[in-house]
Amino acid sequence: MKPAPFEYHRVHSRDEAIARLSELGEDAKLLAGGQSLVPMMNFRIVRPSALIDITRVSGLDHVARDGGALSIGALVRHATLEHLGPEASSGYEILPRAARFVGHFPIRARGTFGGSLAHADPAGEWCMLALALDAQIVCEGPAGTREVEAADFFQGFMTTALAPEEIVTEVRFPRPWPQAAIQEFARRHGDFAIVAVIAALELVDGRCREARIVIGGVDEVPVRVPEAEEALRGAEPEPSAFEEAAAAAAREIDPVGDLHGSVRYRRELTEVLVRRALHEAVGNGG
Ligand SMILES: Cc1cc2nc3c(=O)[nH]c(=O)nc-3n(C[C@H](O)[C@H](O)[C@H](O)COP(=O)(O)OP(=O)(O)OC[C@H]3O[C@@H](n4cnc5c(N)ncnc54)[C@H](O)[C@@H]3O)c2cc1C
């Protein structure tokens, strides 16, 4: 199928993008990589009256370090993060690892970091990562700039805290998590995962001071599993602690069953993937 008719506007600055969004109203959509929006338009799942093409807006394609903090511009492509150099990715090695799970090569070559967050698929790797690593999402609109914590940004199935006339400009990660890993299960490589897990550990003196476990694909938004994280706090990073955390994660989630997997299947996958992710995280970045 082809999309329903729409107007096309190319903008060259954030201010212009925000002005167009305000002027054209809720039926207008920003166009970034087009890797989610265009298929949805072709299937007529969405019928925007106008597209505002932001791909030539300058100043949104940076990857910048400020000590431990990392900022990623909204227009940074998945492929850029897949091939991030060692200096930029130091402590954030999870970025290139996670990028390899995002669709196929053509999707990674065009799709953007900010587009993924705005699209907010519950199994989207960047959404999970933002939640796991306490990212702040910078949103700009007619009233100015605000930073939204990832935990507050994802509000429901493909629904975010973004106002209709706002644009995501940047995502900020406050501190590195070298010991982090991603594990997924999808029917074919490149598909959205049936269940995906990101685990990150902060190890101090041979014990786990902090742990983050995020599960994607089991709810309307990516979810943290506090009991599983708590099971690891203060523990030595050993198989028995990982077993306990994985079992807690499987208990804590409230998955939905669908054609791709039943509730029970998703719980079992969660347990297996959390365990694997924790084992892998310990071996990473040590
Ligand atoms: C076959 C296939 C497989 C895929 N597999 C995966 C996968 O495994 N994991 C995964 O994470 N993704 C996957 N994707 C989606 C892909 O990662 C998209 O690139 C991403 O979800 C959206 O980014 P985009 O730049 O293409 O955004 P677009 O498609 O251009 O836009 C998506 C939505 O975000 C809005 N938007 C875009 N940029 C901004 C911004 N800066 N501020 C505010 N709103 C904005 C748009 O208005 C639109 O509503 C897949 C896509 C396809 C077609």
Ligand as a Chemical Component Dictionary entry (heavy atoms), coordinates in Angstrom:
data_LIG
# 
_chem_comp.id                   LIG 
_chem_comp.type                 NON-POLYMER 
_chem_comp.pdbx_formal_charge   0 
_chem_comp.three_letter_code    LIG 
# 
loop_
_chem_comp_atom.comp_id 
_chem_comp_atom.atom_id 
_chem_comp_atom.alt_atom_id 
_chem_comp_atom.type_symbol 
_chem_comp_atom.charge 
_chem_comp_atom.model_Cartn_x 
_chem_comp_atom.model_Cartn_y 
_chem_comp_atom.model_Cartn_z 
_chem_comp_atom.pdbx_ordinal 
LIG C1  C1  C 0 11.860 -4.218 9.633  1  
LIG C2  C2  C 0 12.191 -3.302 10.786 2  
LIG C3  C3  C 0 12.805 -3.821 11.905 3  
LIG C4  C4  C 0 13.122 -2.992 12.975 4  
LIG N1  N1  N 0 13.711 -3.536 14.061 5  
LIG C5  C5  C 0 13.996 -2.752 15.112 6  
LIG C6  C6  C 0 14.590 -3.292 16.294 7  
LIG O1  O1  O 0 14.892 -4.486 16.372 8  
LIG N2  N2  N 0 14.829 -2.443 17.323 9  
LIG C7  C7  C 0 14.506 -1.108 17.262 10 
LIG O2  O2  O 0 14.736 -0.383 18.239 11 
LIG N3  N3  N 0 13.962 -0.574 16.173 12 
LIG C8  C8  C 0 13.689 -1.356 15.104 13 
LIG N4  N4  N 0 13.113 -0.791 14.007 14 
LIG C9  C9  C 0 12.734 0.649  14.036 15 
LIG C10 C10 C 0 13.915 1.548  13.736 16 
LIG O3  O3  O 0 14.870 1.457  14.773 17 
LIG C11 C11 C 0 13.513 3.031  13.587 18 
LIG O4  O4  O 0 14.614 3.664  13.013 19 
LIG C12 C12 C 0 13.190 3.800  14.858 20 
LIG O5  O5  O 0 12.221 3.181  15.622 21 
LIG C13 C13 C 0 12.613 5.181  14.545 22 
LIG O6  O6  O 0 13.622 6.049  14.176 23 
LIG P1  P1  P 0 13.502 6.896  12.873 24 
LIG O7  O7  O 0 14.606 7.877  12.920 25 
LIG O8  O8  O 0 13.441 6.003  11.701 26 
LIG O9  O9  O 0 12.120 7.683  13.118 27 
LIG P2  P2  P 0 10.901 7.980  12.156 28 
LIG O10 O10 O 0 10.375 6.720  11.585 29 
LIG O11 O11 O 0 11.244 9.074  11.218 30 
LIG O12 O12 O 0 9.874  8.547  13.241 31 
LIG C14 C14 C 0 9.297  7.709  14.219 32 
LIG C15 C15 C 0 8.401  8.556  15.128 33 
LIG O13 O13 O 0 9.201  9.403  15.947 34 
LIG C16 C16 C 0 8.903  10.781 15.709 35 
LIG N5  N5  N 0 10.188 11.479 15.755 36 
LIG C17 C17 C 0 11.296 11.187 15.043 37 
LIG N6  N6  N 0 12.311 11.962 15.435 38 
LIG C18 C18 C 0 11.838 12.756 16.411 39 
LIG C19 C19 C 0 12.421 13.768 17.226 40 
LIG N7  N7  N 0 13.712 14.114 17.131 41 
LIG N8  N8  N 0 11.640 14.384 18.145 42 
LIG C20 C20 C 0 10.341 14.036 18.283 43 
LIG N9  N9  N 0 9.728  13.093 17.541 44 
LIG C21 C21 C 0 10.479 12.456 16.632 45 
LIG C22 C22 C 0 8.225  10.818 14.345 46 
LIG O14 O14 O 0 7.368  11.921 14.211 47 
LIG C23 C23 C 0 7.462  9.500  14.363 48 
LIG O15 O15 O 0 6.282  9.625  15.101 49 
LIG C24 C24 C 0 12.808 -1.591 12.913 50 
LIG C25 C25 C 0 12.200 -1.060 11.773 51 
LIG C26 C26 C 0 11.886 -1.897 10.711 52 
LIG C27 C27 C 0 11.254 -1.312 9.484  53 
# 
loop_
_chem_comp_bond.comp_id 
_chem_comp_bond.atom_id_1 
_chem_comp_bond.atom_id_2 
_chem_comp_bond.value_order 
_chem_comp_bond.pdbx_ordinal 
LIG C1  C2  SING 1  
LIG C2  C3  SING 2  
LIG C2  C26 DOUB 3  
LIG C3  C4  DOUB 4  
LIG C4  N1  SING 5  
LIG C4  C24 SING 6  
LIG N1  C5  DOUB 7  
LIG C5  C6  SING 8  
LIG C5  C8  SING 9  
LIG C6  O1  DOUB 10 
LIG C6  N2  SING 11 
LIG N2  C7  SING 12 
LIG C7  O2  DOUB 13 
LIG C7  N3  SING 14 
LIG N3  C8  DOUB 15 
LIG C8  N4  SING 16 
LIG N4  C9  SING 17 
LIG N4  C24 SING 18 
LIG C9  C10 SING 19 
LIG C10 O3  SING 20 
LIG C10 C11 SING 21 
LIG C11 O4  SING 22 
LIG C11 C12 SING 23 
LIG C12 O5  SING 24 
LIG C12 C13 SING 25 
LIG C13 O6  SING 26 
LIG O6  P1  SING 27 
LIG P1  O7  DOUB 28 
LIG P1  O8  SING 29 
LIG P1  O9  SING 30 
LIG O9  P2  SING 31 
LIG P2  O10 DOUB 32 
LIG P2  O11 SING 33 
LIG P2  O12 SING 34 
LIG O12 C14 SING 35 
LIG C14 C15 SING 36 
LIG C15 O13 SING 37 
LIG C15 C23 SING 38 
LIG O13 C16 SING 39 
LIG C16 N5  SING 40 
LIG C16 C22 SING 41 
LIG N5  C17 SING 42 
LIG N5  C21 SING 43 
LIG C17 N6  DOUB 44 
LIG N6  C18 SING 45 
LIG C18 C19 SING 46 
LIG C18 C21 DOUB 47 
LIG C19 N7  SING 48 
LIG C19 N8  DOUB 49 
LIG N8  C20 SING 50 
LIG C20 N9  DOUB 51 
LIG N9  C21 SING 52 
LIG C22 O14 SING 53 
LIG C22 C23 SING 54 
LIG C23 O15 SING 55 
LIG C24 C25 DOUB 56 
LIG C25 C26 SING 57 
LIG C26 C27 SING 58 
# 
